[in-house]
Amino acid sequence: MRGGPHPFWLPGWEKYSTWGYEQSVDGPFLYAQLIPNQDGPDAESRIWITPPGHVIRTVDELAEVIAMALAPYQPVLVPASLIRTWLTTPPLSYR
């Protein structure tokens, strides 16, 4: 996996949100920095998923944590399987 940042294509969060992979002395981990579109490009992230609060090793784990972190911002809980798709598959308009 390439380090990143990679885009996160969840509608309403896709303009400025990113995720990626970093190496630390404790081993590799995945991170996410999520900013809703309405906040703009210079806004602080609403959601940070990084160590030490989250030490995530797989995309599936990252999708689970993002799904829970987004819960207060979404009208319904978005399943982790759908989050994983938005982490790994660009929408047709980007292909």
C-alpha positions, -999 to +999 in steps of 0.1 A: +000+000+000+013+034-009+015+059+020-010+085+010-028+107+015-055+090-004-090+105-010-120+094+010-150+095-013-179+095+011-205+120-003-205+151+018-169+144+030-151+138-003-136+172-011-111+175+017-110+142+037-080+119+034-065+087+048-032+069+045-005+047+058+025+057+080+054+038+095+062+044+132+087+028+156+058+006+168+051-006+132+028+006+104-006+021+110-035+036+090-049+071+097-078+092+086-084+130+086-120+138+079-134+172+070-170+177+058-173+195+025-192+225+040-162+233+063-139+242+034-103+234+025-087+254+054-109+239+081-096+218+110-104+181+107-137+172+125-124+136+129-088+125+135-081+088+136-045+084+146-024+068+173-024+068+203-062+068+203-064+044+174-037+020+162-052+006+131-035-020+109-060-029+082-084-011+059-113-031+074-104-018+109-101+017+096-136+014+080-151+002+113-136+031+132-146+057+106-182+043+106-185+048+144-168+082+143-192+095+116-223+084+135-229+118+151-227+135+117-249+112+096-287+107+098-282+069+098-253+047+107-232+041+075-221+004+074-183-002+076-185-022+044-198+009+026-171+030+042-145+005+030-157+011-006-153+048-002-118+043+010-107+020-018-129+026-049-132+059-067-167+069-078-174+066-116-169+103-120-132+099-110-124+069-131 
